Amino acid sequence: MRHTAWWLALLAGLVWMGGAAEATPWWVAWEGETWPEESGWERITYGGGAERSLHDGMMTLDGRASIKIADSYWLQRPIVLEPGLTYVMEWRLRVSELIGYADPGVGALSAGNGAVFLWYSECSIYSLFEGVWIPFTPGVFHDYRLTSTDLRTYTLSIDLEPVFVGQFVPSGGPSEVDWGDETQGASSLSVWDYFRFGVVPEPSAGLLLGFVWLAGTVFRTPRTRSKTNGIA
């Protein structure tokens, strides 16, 4: 089984690289093995920041001590979509407890196009600029993915199932991404497994993500692989 998975991962990677030769893809991934700031993210805190811990490849953010606490991770990266490219942002998260309106959150801003900000309650996501609530099953981990081929509209999927089609709302500022304990005025306990984003060839976007998952499954230690399978 391990040998078969390795060959599938290699095949997916080769197909993706063949498509990438005609485009300019890039990929940024934080996998929960180190603090985000050790992987190039800038940590931004208020009220002293959340209590943090790393365990089994996941980061826990506990900001319940005060509604004035925020602890988020920011990375500025130009986003240019040439024809045939797709913008992808994906993360795995469990919201264990919330005090207040909405927290934690994820945001993406593309200079010249617009922005989308998704804030969490314990059972739904609030699209800040669109005023829409998107439900999910509470108390468990979910894999979230946002994709866009034009940086004007996007599709949000939960556990590989498309659940919402929304719009980037016009907003100024540079192209950037941020995530974490975002909201001052609310507090939360959240657990983050990974956060990834990038630009990939449109026909091969699924192959790239599958390659990342397969490679991670093959080469992770048994302790970390159990986490990927939802055993935490």
Secondary structure, DSSP 4 states (H G I P E B T S, - for coil): -HHHHHHHHHHHHHHHHHHHTTS--EEEEE-SSS-GGGGTPEEEEETT--EEEEETTEEEEE-TT-TT-EEEEEEE------TTEEEEEEEEEEEEEEESS---EEEEEETTTEEEEEEE-SSEEEETTTTEEEE--TTS-EEEEEEESSSSEEEEEETTEEEEEEEPBP--S--EEEEEE--TT-EEEEEEEEEEEEEEEGGGHHHHHHHHHHHHHHHS-HHHHHHHTT--
